[in-house]
Amino acid sequence: MENTDPPRARGRRPPQGDPVVDRALALLAAFDVRHPALSLAELSRRSAIPPSSALRLASRLVEWGALERGADGRFVVGLRLWEVAALAPRARGLRQVALPYMRDLSEVTRQHILLAVREGDEAVLVERLSTHRAMPVLYYVGGRLPLHSTGVGLVLLAHAPAEFQDEVLARPLVHEPERIPVSAAALRRTLAQVRRDGLAVVHRQAPRPLVTVAAPIFDGDEQMIAALSVLVPEEGADPRALGPAVRTAARAVSRGLGSRIALGSDELD
Amino acid sequence: MENTDPPRARGRRPPQGDPVVDRALALLAAFDVRHPALSLAELSRRSAIPPSSALRLASRLVEWGALERGADGRFVVGLRLWEVAALAPRARGLRQVALPYMRDLSEVTRQHILLAVREGDEAVLVERLSTHRAMPVLYYVGGRLPLHSTGVGLVLLAHAPAEFQDEVLARPLVHEPERIPVSAAALRRTLAQVRRDGLAVVHRQAPRPLVTVAAPIFDGDEQMIAALSVLVPEEGADPRALGPAVRTAARAVSRGLGSRIALGSDELD
């Protein structure tokens, strides 16, 4: 569905039929965390849609509220689109159930609490709770994280279908930002351990020493649908103490989603 | 831009040009809080698009990730749309700055904290923080609230352009759910007081006695862009104590957005 028109080449020609929808979607896809506001020229370039068509389509999206146009003429994503998107069950329902438990975790750890789901071969951050004094991190709600090198990612990958795991493991993988190659065999062992422990623990040295501890969230069909993690500076962190806290919170969320997984033999109540 | 095709009337005819975009947007608009998952028949009926076109368009949206289709065949809003929408500055930037201060307020009051912006003649809830034990309320993130009878709404209306206020005041207004008519003169006095106090206090008896206290948030251009409120059961609530807390948090958020309004003469530091 890539739009292969060379920019400008088809200037004023009215697009025919469904490609218009793809163009409208391409306009939306032109926005990302680094480009939350775009001039018409930028919008045209990033979507590969000629300026005249881009303006006409964008104006239509502005009319509906999917985009908004600032006093400086730049386009941004509109609140009406946000309203509709807030209905996405994978973000909203989950978030609503998880938020109180994330707050509990946050009060205990005073750092970052992340909630993520898998979307294709990446993790998407559905929620982040951070205290005032938490160390700065570059995780944005709506942003993406790699599966093979983050706490939430490893949990999501460990509980993904075996076929999908094989697909990921067949690729050359590196730990960013250090660019250290990841061996498929080592990653496979890590995933087995994550499943066994019900927990992923990841230490990272860059940009600063930190440790993240993540646990899976299950829904009423006992499907793993999300991962919850806590991210703290390595100094003073005790992963053995964080583990039970994260698992407890993840189980509470699962319970809230109708899972009975928390009634296993290792349960106290 | 209403789609005026009678349902089914234009069955398999491929739509021409831009109306396709309107149809795609109509599909998105078919979802709301009460209808977060729709069968093809429901999607067709609610968007007034014939089933064959609705299916074709919806499949395109599914392909891109704007919609997702569950195992039961029903459509829901997709995570990819949510990712793009999370970039909406009026929701995201604001939310990011406000969340830590909302949490402080929440820890003090242990009830509901609301963050809302004005969209047309309603308030849209951009964030809600609630504790486990908070009384149940029907406010959803992404949901709408009336301007003239809620705390956040009154703040948003009080600081809106005078022309817009006149427009709202010219309409017949009632307090829901009691359906008590609101006099324009009384509302105008209320708005003046909200501006003077920097605070709106609203008592409601239904569905249960509660009080909400709301304050405005200003951005770096000193424009009021949002309202922050706390919602507590009336019993035991002390609006005189809540007021300073809400105003302090709202000022902290404004400061975070670049406002210098907090440097007024009534400021201690």
Interface residues (C-beta under 8 A of the other chain):
Chain A: M1 P14 P15 Q16 G17 D18 V20 V21 D22 A24 L25 L28 A29 F31 D32 V33 P36 A37 R56 L57 R60 L61 E63 W64 G65 A66 E68 V76 V77 G78 L79 R80 L81 W82 E83 V84 A85 A86 L87 A88 P89 R90 A91 R92 R95 Q96 L99 P100 R103 S106 E107 V117 E119 V124 L129 S130 T131 H132 Y140 V141 G142 R144
Chain B: M1 P14 P15 Q16 G17 D18 V20 V21 D22 A24 L25 L28 A29 F31 D32 V33 P36 A37 R56 L57 R60 L61 E63 W64 G65 A66 E68 V76 V77 G78 L79 R80 L81 W82 E83 V84 A85 A86 L87 A88 P89 R90 A91 R92 G93 R95 Q96 L99 P100 R103 S106 E107 V117 E119 V124 L129 S130 T131 H132 Y140 V141 G142 R144
